[in-house]
């Protein structure tokens, strides 16, 4: 994925440590010292932040972590919270795998995956955010009844996700093949990408909870 460089991104991030945390690869950061006792929700691949910006405004009784690895992207989310500060959001610039070392197991209520990079080539399958390696991470972070929500406009990625999650062991709570036909758009929290491209085809969504770990998964 090619990203347009934002010249002021690094400086803006560095000057707002109250709103954003950087976790370089291999680093250890006590994220829980920045989180209060509200229910904790996590968006992985937060992009420019519209989804978490609107969701956090609607649910002030919850705390949100928004994770995005690219500084030129997450700085756009940061700008939203500079303009409209919130006490229930912390942005995190990090690779998703870093959450394993920086969040306590069983501490998250909901994980959101919105329009993740599909990584269409077979050799890149392990980079997909619904690959079994990532599913194992999500299950470890979620509370026993915690929920994973996934949205995409990519049918191949959705089918791949249904297959990998079914094989991994989940209970599907909802499978929606055309989200914007099934729901009133005014009730949905949309990303920038979703607003822009929803007219070009259906948006797919699923929600699921994880079953208990089984022995054959230990080496995933």
N, C-alpha and C positions, 0 to 999 in steps of 0.2 A: 504494500500500500504506500503510495506516494503522498506525502503531506507537504503543504505549503508552509515554509518556515515563517514563524511570527517573531520578528526581531526583539520585541520587548518581553517575550514570554518568560525567559529565565529571570529577568529583573523583577517583573511583576510577581512571580511566584515567591521569590526570595524576600520580598518586602511585605508579604502577608502571611506570616507563619501562624497567625491566629485562625486562618481559614483553610490552609492547605499544608499537608505534610508530604515531604519527599522521602521515599524509601528506596535508596539505591540497592541494586542487587547485592545480596549478602549481608545487608544491614539489619539491625534489630531496633525496632521502635515500639514503645509501649503505647499502642493506640488506645488501650482501655483507660489510660490516664486522661484521655481527651474526651471520653464518652461518659455520659451520665447514666442514670439508672432507668431511662426510658427504653421501651422495646427497640431493638436494633435491627435496622434494615440496611441492605447492602446492594448497591448497583455496581456491576463489573462491566467496564467499557462504557463509562458515563458520557463520552463524547463531549459535546459543547454544553451539556448540563441542563437542557430545557426540561427533560423528564424529572430529574431530581429537584430542580428548582420549583416546579409546580407541585410536585408530590409533597415536598417538605412544607410548603405553604398550606396545603390542605390538611396535613396531619401534624400539627405542632406538638402533639403528645408522643410522637415517635422521634427517634434519632436516626439519622441517615449518614452512611459512609458512601461516598461516590469515588470509585477507583477508575483511573485512566492512565495509561502508561506514557502517552505522548504529551510533551509540554505545550506544543503548538495547538493542541486540542483542548486540554484541560484549562489552559489559560482563559479560554472563552467562557467556560463554566465559572471560573474564579471571578471574572469581570461581572457576571450576573450577581454574585453574592457580595461583591464590593459595593455594587449599586444598591442592592437590597439585602443587607446583612440578616443572617438567620442564626439562632443559637442552637439549632438542631441539625446542623449539617457540618461535616468535615470532609473536605476533598483530600484525596490521597493519590499522589503521582507515584505509581508503582506498577510493576508487572503483577498480574493476578496471583501468580505462584508465591509471591512474597507474603500473601495473607496467611499462609500456613504457619509462618514463623512469627507473625505479628498480631494475630487474633486468637483468643482462647477458643478451644473446641467447644461446640455446643452453645455459642454465645449469640448467634444470629437468628432472627425470626423469619426473615424473608430475604431471598436473593433474587435480584432482577438481572436478566440478560436481555438486552435490547439491541437487535440488529447487529449482532456480532459478525465480525469478518468471517465469511464462509470458507475461506481457504480451500478453494475447489479442487486443487490438485491432490491426488491420493497420497503423495509423499509428504504432504503438509497436514495430514489428518490430525496429528497429535497437537497441532496448534489451535484446532477448533475448540471453542470454549465449552462444547458439549461432548468432547472426547472423554472416554472413561477415566483418564487421569485427572481431568478437571472435576468430573462428577464425584470422584472420591474426595477431592478437596471440599466441594460444597457440602457433602454429607457430613464431613467432620466439623464444619463450621456451624451448620444449622442445628437448632434445637431438635429434639426427637420428632416433634410435629411441625417443624419448620417447612416453609414452602419455597419452591423454586418456580419462578415465572420466566418464560422464554418467549420472545417475539422475534419474528423475522419475516422478510418478504421473499426469502430465497427458498423455493420449494425443495430443492435438493438438500439443503442444510436441514430443513424441517424434517424431511423423511429420515435423514441420517440420525437426527436427534431422537426421533421416536424410536428408532431401532436400537440405538446405543443405550437409551434410558430404559427401555423395556428389558434389554439383556442385563443391564446393570442391577435392576431391581428397584422399581419405583411404583407408586400408586398414582396413576393419572387422575387428577381431579377435574380437569377440563382439557379438551382438545378442540380448538376452533380453527376452521379452515378459511374463514373470511371474517375477521374480527370486526371490520367496519360495517359489515352488513348485519352482524349479529347484535351489535351494540350501538346505541346513540353516540355519535362522535363527541358530543358535549360532555359525556360521562367518562371519557378516556383521557389518560395522561399520555401524551404523545411526545416522541422525540422530534428533533428538527428533521431528521431523515424520514420519519414516518409521515409527517405532514407533507413533505415535498413529494414523496414517491407513492403514496397510497392510492392515487388515482391510476397508477400504471398497472395495478394488479392487486390480488388479495394479500392481506396481512395474516400470517399464521401465528397462533398463540397456543401455548400449553401451560398448565400449572400441574405441579406434581409434588409429592412428598416421598421421602426415601424409606425403603425398608431397611431392616437391620443388616449389618455387614455379615457376609458369610465367609467361610474359610478360603474358598477358591479366589477371593479378591485380594488376598494379602499381598500378592506380588504385582498388582496393577501399577 
